[in-house]
């Protein structure tokens, strides 16, 4: 990938992080940690790989993305706003009573949202349904799902994994956001799903392991996944919860906490400094 393109995607990922902080601060509630950890994946998907049209959100042949870890909607909203699905001004209305941008994605109200999610474990099943639909009707769109590592504790995830392998859903790619933390602490201590790679492989999936903050690795893994025939792909993306904001990084306490004014200003300052280092004034 050209360095200029990598730089552009890093800039977009950082803007997604800023939107995530803005949303949670404006609502005084939300989930910043896991939103920040998936920003790079969303940047690559929406701004380099996925076929989507902001002017036609329900385009039949579009690629689909299901945010199975729906509580991290601030990042998804940030990506959709940057892509032009709705005004960036709406970000500050996150979780307000009269806003379309509620705490979990709503496919009926939010342009660009392909599936309403929030109850953990169910999004990946919906993604399987979309992938089966493409097979039945001979469509060439791809389906992406973003699944949390804590979410892997849900049994329905593994039912979906078995289903996807059985029906050879090679048009399905699941990104596992492996940041190691959930609301109650370390995933390995709460209810360990490890070894994640071996489990998906045992269920019949192609497995790729990457650094979930390396733009080129994300892109290359997704491209390789699209070339695999006869089985779905799980991309195990090792990430940092709270990525990009120093005091949030690797802290389970920021799974579902909103920053106060001082913390908000510090977070935005750090993200703006990184943008400046990328040449954004």
LINHU-V465686 format. One record per residue. N is the residue number from 1. RES is the residue in three letters. PSI is psi in whole degrees, -180 to 180 (NA if undefined). Layout:
N&RES&PSI ; N&RES&PSI
This chain:
1&UNK&138 ; 2&UNK&145 ; 3&UNK&-34 ; 4&UNK&-39 ; 5&UNK&-41 ; 6&UNK&-45 ; 7&UNK&-45 ; 8&UNK&-41 ; 9&UNK&-33 ; 10&UNK&-39 ; 11&UNK&-46 ; 12&UNK&-42 ; 13&UNK&-39 ; 14&UNK&-37 ; 15&UNK&-37 ; 16&UNK&-40 ; 17&UNK&-41 ; 18&UNK&-43 ; 19&UNK&-40 ; 20&UNK&-45 ; 21&UNK&-43 ; 22&UNK&-45 ; 23&UNK&-50 ; 24&UNK&-39 ; 25&UNK&-43 ; 26&UNK&-31 ; 27&UNK&-15 ; 28&UNK&26 ; 29&UNK&161 ; 30&UNK&-170 ; 31&UNK&89 ; 32&UNK&-38 ; 33&UNK&-55 ; 34&UNK&-17 ; 35&UNK&-42 ; 36&UNK&-31 ; 37&UNK&-21 ; 38&UNK&5 ; 39&UNK&-39 ; 40&UNK&-41 ; 41&UNK&-45 ; 42&UNK&-38 ; 43&UNK&-47 ; 44&UNK&-43 ; 45&UNK&-53 ; 46&UNK&-25 ; 47&UNK&7 ; 48&UNK&-36 ; 49&UNK&-46 ; 50&UNK&140 ; 51&UNK&103 ; 52&UNK&160 ; 53&UNK&110 ; 54&UNK&-24 ; 55&UNK&-10 ; 56&UNK&71 ; 57&UNK&-26 ; 58&UNK&17 ; 59&UNK&124 ; 60&UNK&-33 ; 61&UNK&12 ; 62&UNK&157 ; 63&UNK&151 ; 64&UNK&147 ; 65&UNK&130 ; 66&UNK&116 ; 67&UNK&88 ; 68&UNK&-36 ; 69&UNK&73 ; 70&UNK&-20 ; 71&UNK&-15 ; 72&UNK&33 ; 73&UNK&-30 ; 74&UNK&-38 ; 75&UNK&-43 ; 76&UNK&-45 ; 77&UNK&-39 ; 78&UNK&-42 ; 79&UNK&-44 ; 80&UNK&-38 ; 81&UNK&-44 ; 82&UNK&-32 ; 83&UNK&-15 ; 84&UNK&14 ; 85&UNK&-29 ; 86&UNK&168 ; 87&UNK&139 ; 88&UNK&-23 ; 89&UNK&-24 ; 90&UNK&-20 ; 91&UNK&-38 ; 92&UNK&-9 ; 93&UNK&7 ; 94&UNK&128 ; 95&UNK&8 ; 96&UNK&151 ; 97&UNK&-32 ; 98&UNK&14 ; 99&UNK&151 ; 100&UNK&-18 ; 101&UNK&82 ; 102&UNK&178 ; 103&UNK&-26 ; 104&UNK&147 ; 105&UNK&139 ; 106&UNK&110 ; 107&UNK&-19 ; 108&UNK&-23 ; 109&UNK&-26 ; 110&UNK&114 ; 111&UNK&131 ; 112&UNK&-15 ; 113&UNK&122 ; 114&UNK&-19 ; 115&UNK&134 ; 116&UNK&127 ; 117&UNK&170 ; 118&UNK&-43 ; 119&UNK&109 ; 120&UNK&140 ; 121&UNK&-22 ; 122&UNK&-28 ; 123&UNK&-41 ; 124&UNK&-32 ; 125&UNK&-41 ; 126&UNK&-39 ; 127&UNK&-38 ; 128&UNK&-42 ; 129&UNK&-41 ; 130&UNK&-41 ; 131&UNK&-39 ; 132&UNK&-41 ; 133&UNK&-43 ; 134&UNK&-39 ; 135&UNK&-46 ; 136&UNK&-42 ; 137&UNK&14 ; 138&UNK&48 ; 139&UNK&149 ; 140&UNK&17 ; 141&UNK&155 ; 142&UNK&154 ; 143&UNK&130 ; 144&UNK&142 ; 145&UNK&142 ; 146&UNK&118 ; 147&UNK&136 ; 148&UNK&154 ; 149&UNK&-36 ; 150&UNK&-30 ; 151&UNK&-23 ; 152&UNK&-10 ; 153&UNK&-12 ; 154&UNK&129 ; 155&UNK&-30 ; 156&UNK&-28 ; 157&UNK&-41 ; 158&UNK&-27 ; 159&UNK&-43 ; 160&UNK&-40 ; 161&UNK&-42 ; 162&UNK&-42 ; 163&UNK&-48 ; 164&UNK&-39 ; 165&UNK&-41 ; 166&UNK&-40 ; 167&UNK&11 ; 168&UNK&51 ; 169&UNK&75 ; 170&UNK&-2 ; 171&UNK&11 ; 172&UNK&128 ; 173&UNK&126 ; 174&UNK&123 ; 175&UNK&122 ; 176&UNK&115 ; 177&UNK&92 ; 178&UNK&76 ; 179&UNK&-3 ; 180&UNK&-4 ; 181&UNK&146 ; 182&UNK&-176 ; 183&UNK&-31 ; 184&UNK&1 ; 185&UNK&-149 ; 186&UNK&132 ; 187&UNK&-40 ; 188&UNK&-22 ; 189&UNK&-29 ; 190&UNK&-55 ; 191&UNK&86 ; 192&UNK&125 ; 193&UNK&6 ; 194&UNK&151 ; 195&UNK&121 ; 196&UNK&-44 ; 197&UNK&-44 ; 198&UNK&-33 ; 199&UNK&-45 ; 200&UNK&-39 ; 201&UNK&-41 ; 202&UNK&-28 ; 203&UNK&1 ; 204&UNK&19 ; 205&UNK&151 ; 206&UNK&137 ; 207&UNK&134 ; 208&UNK&135 ; 209&UNK&133 ; 210&UNK&168 ; 211&UNK&113 ; 212&UNK&3 ; 213&UNK&4 ; 214&UNK&109 ; 215&UNK&-45 ; 216&UNK&-39 ; 217&UNK&-40 ; 218&UNK&-49 ; 219&UNK&-49 ; 220&UNK&-39 ; 221&UNK&-43 ; 222&UNK&-38 ; 223&UNK&-43 ; 224&UNK&-39 ; 225&UNK&-39 ; 226&UNK&-18 ; 227&UNK&-13 ; 228&UNK&134 ; 229&UNK&138 ; 230&UNK&-3 ; 231&UNK&151 ; 232&UNK&165 ; 233&UNK&134 ; 234&UNK&122 ; 235&UNK&110 ; 236&UNK&104 ; 237&UNK&106 ; 238&UNK&123 ; 239&UNK&175 ; 240&UNK&119 ; 241&UNK&131 ; 242&UNK&17 ; 243&UNK&130 ; 244&UNK&-15 ; 245&UNK&111 ; 246&UNK&-47 ; 247&UNK&-7 ; 248&UNK&-19 ; 249&UNK&131 ; 250&UNK&32 ; 251&UNK&113 ; 252&UNK&-24 ; 253&UNK&-20 ; 254&UNK&15 ; 255&UNK&-47 ; 256&UNK&40 ; 257&UNK&145 ; 258&UNK&143 ; 259&UNK&149 ; 260&UNK&-177 ; 261&UNK&-45 ; 262&UNK&-42 ; 263&UNK&-39 ; 264&UNK&-48 ; 265&UNK&-38 ; 266&UNK&-42 ; 267&UNK&-47 ; 268&UNK&-38 ; 269&UNK&-44 ; 270&UNK&-42 ; 271&UNK&-38 ; 272&UNK&-37 ; 273&UNK&-39 ; 274&UNK&-41 ; 275&UNK&-41 ; 276&UNK&-37 ; 277&UNK&-21 ; 278&UNK&2 ; 279&UNK&10 ; 280&UNK&122 ; 281&UNK&NA
